[in-house]
Each structure stands twice: as C-alpha cells, then as structure tokens.
Amino acid sequence: MKPILRNILAVIAGLLVGSIVNMSLVKAGYVVLPLEGIDPNDMEALAAAMPTLEFKYFIFPFLAHALGTLVGAIVAGLIAASHKIKFALGIGVLFLIGGILACFMLPAPTWFVVTDLALAYIPMAWIGGTIAGKLSKRK
C-alpha cells in the first residue's frame, strides 16, 4: 500500500477506534453510575445537572477521553507508514479539539475541565505513539 494512503488510513482508523472506545466507556459509566432522574441522552438536562454532580460521576468521562485517545493514538501509530509519533499526536490534537468543544456543550466543573484537557489528550497520545513505535520495532 502506498505510504500516503496508509497514513490517511491511520488517521481514519485512529479516530474511529478511539471514538468507539470513548463512547463505549461513556455509556458504561451511565450503567455503572446511573444519573438518577436524568436522561444521559438529553444534553440540556445533563448540562443542567453537571454542576451538582459528585466527583465519582466524572471518573468514567475522564477515562473515556484518556483511553479513547490512547487507543486511537496506538492504532494510528501502528498503521502509519512513517512519522508514527506525529500521527499519534495528531490523533491527540483532534481529540483535544473535541474535548474543548465538549466543554462548551456540557459545562463541567473547572477542576474537571483543567484535568481533562491537560491529561487526557496530548499526554495519552504521546504514550500511545511511544507504545506504537516500540511495537512496530518488534516486527
């Protein structure tokens, strides 16, 4: 496969797999820690409830963002024909943009926003790119 096509596939696959992991963990969080009286699919009700939620309700969203980015970065790094860490970091940047947009849609507490944006995206993408690089060298 031509390197350019492989690199495009790396970005698409990284975003797709990372998004699946993200959404799966978010949905799992609603099962493990249900929001009493709130429909998690109703963005307005969820946004209104956000300031009143306890710490425990932010664990799954953080894990979803961090692990979704990590897995997406690993996938992109493994598939990329070259510059594996750059493609992994690119996935991190794209997920970071999504995280920033989510902050405007669902106003979370400041401590969560800062922690999420600082730790869940770029650091996880760097770790994912490093893992992908090491796994690629084993082949």
C-alpha positions as CSV (number, residue, x, y, z in Angstrom):
1,M,0.0,0.0,0.0
2,K,1.3,3.5,-0.8
3,P,2.6,5.4,2.2
4,I,0.2,8.3,1.7
5,L,-2.9,6.0,1.6
6,R,-1.6,4.1,4.7
7,N,-1.1,7.4,6.6
8,I,-4.7,8.5,5.7
9,L,-6.0,5.2,6.8
10,A,-4.0,5.6,10.1
11,V,-5.8,8.8,10.9
12,I,-9.3,7.5,9.9
13,A,-8.8,4.2,11.9
14,G,-7.3,6.0,14.9
15,L,-10.3,8.4,15.1
16,L,-12.8,5.6,14.5
17,V,-11.4,3.1,17.1
18,G,-10.6,5.9,19.6
19,S,-14.2,7.2,19.3
20,I,-15.6,3.7,19.8
21,V,-13.6,3.3,22.9
22,N,-14.6,6.7,24.1
23,M,-18.3,6.3,23.6
24,S,-18.3,2.7,25.0
25,L,-16.7,3.9,28.2
26,V,-19.1,6.9,28.5
27,K,-22.1,4.5,28.0
28,A,-20.6,2.1,30.5
29,G,-20.3,4.9,33.0
30,Y,-24.0,5.6,32.8
31,V,-24.7,1.9,33.5
32,V,-22.2,1.7,36.4
33,L,-23.1,5.1,37.9
34,P,-26.6,5.9,36.7
35,L,-27.7,9.5,36.9
36,E,-31.0,9.3,38.9
37,G,-33.8,11.2,37.2
38,I,-31.6,12.4,34.3
39,D,-31.6,11.1,30.8
40,P,-28.0,11.0,29.7
41,N,-29.1,11.4,26.1
42,D,-30.8,14.8,26.9
43,M,-27.9,17.2,26.6
44,E,-29.9,20.1,28.2
45,A,-30.8,18.0,31.2
46,L,-27.2,16.7,31.5
47,A,-25.8,20.2,31.2
48,A,-28.1,21.5,33.9
49,A,-27.1,18.7,36.3
50,M,-23.4,18.9,35.7
51,P,-22.6,21.5,38.4
52,T,-24.4,19.3,41.0
53,L,-22.7,16.0,40.2
54,E,-20.2,14.4,42.6
55,F,-16.6,13.5,41.8
56,K,-17.5,9.9,41.0
57,Y,-19.6,10.9,38.0
58,F,-16.5,12.4,36.3
59,I,-14.3,9.2,36.5
60,F,-15.8,7.5,33.5
61,P,-15.8,10.6,31.3
62,F,-12.1,11.2,32.1
63,L,-11.3,7.5,31.5
64,A,-13.3,7.6,28.2
65,H,-11.3,10.6,27.0
66,A,-7.9,9.3,28.1
67,L,-8.3,5.7,27.0
68,G,-10.1,6.7,23.7
69,T,-7.2,8.9,22.9
70,L,-4.6,6.4,23.9
71,V,-6.1,3.5,21.9
72,G,-6.7,5.8,18.9
73,A,-3.1,7.0,19.0
74,I,-1.8,3.4,19.2
75,V,-3.9,2.4,16.3
76,A,-2.8,5.4,14.2
77,G,0.9,4.9,15.2
78,L,0.8,1.2,14.3
79,I,-0.9,1.8,10.9
80,A,1.1,4.9,9.9
81,A,3.8,4.2,7.3
82,S,6.1,6.9,8.7
83,H,6.3,9.5,11.4
84,K,4.3,7.3,13.8
85,I,4.6,9.6,16.8
86,K,3.4,12.6,14.7
87,F,0.3,10.7,13.6
88,A,-0.4,9.6,17.2
89,L,0.0,13.2,18.4
90,G,-2.3,14.3,15.6
91,I,-5.0,12.0,16.9
92,G,-4.4,13.6,20.3
93,V,-4.9,17.0,18.9
94,L,-8.1,16.0,17.1
95,F,-9.5,14.5,20.3
96,L,-8.4,17.6,22.3
97,I,-10.4,19.8,19.9
98,G,-13.4,17.5,20.5
99,G,-12.8,17.9,24.3
100,I,-12.6,21.7,24.1
101,L,-15.9,21.7,22.1
102,A,-17.5,19.4,24.7
103,C,-16.6,21.9,27.4
104,F,-18.8,24.4,25.7
105,M,-21.7,22.0,25.2
106,L,-21.5,20.5,28.7
107,P,-20.2,23.0,31.2
108,A,-18.3,20.8,33.7
109,P,-16.6,22.0,36.9
110,T,-13.4,23.9,36.4
111,W,-11.3,21.2,38.1
112,F,-12.5,18.6,35.7
113,V,-12.1,20.7,32.6
114,V,-8.5,21.6,33.5
115,T,-7.6,18.0,34.5
116,D,-9.3,16.5,31.4
117,L,-7.8,18.9,28.9
118,A,-4.3,18.8,30.5
119,L,-4.0,15.0,31.0
120,A,-6.5,13.1,28.8
121,Y,-5.4,14.1,25.3
122,I,-1.8,15.1,24.4
123,P,-0.1,13.1,27.1
124,M,-2.1,10.0,26.3
125,A,-1.4,10.5,22.5
126,W,2.3,10.7,23.3
127,I,2.2,7.5,25.4
128,G,0.2,5.8,22.6
129,G,2.7,6.9,20.0
130,T,5.6,5.6,22.1
131,I,3.8,2.3,22.5
132,A,3.1,2.0,18.8
133,G,6.7,2.9,18.0
134,K,8.0,0.1,20.3
135,L,5.5,-2.4,19.0
136,S,6.4,-1.5,15.4
137,K,10.1,-2.1,16.0
138,R,9.4,-5.6,17.3
139,K,8.1,-6.7,13.9
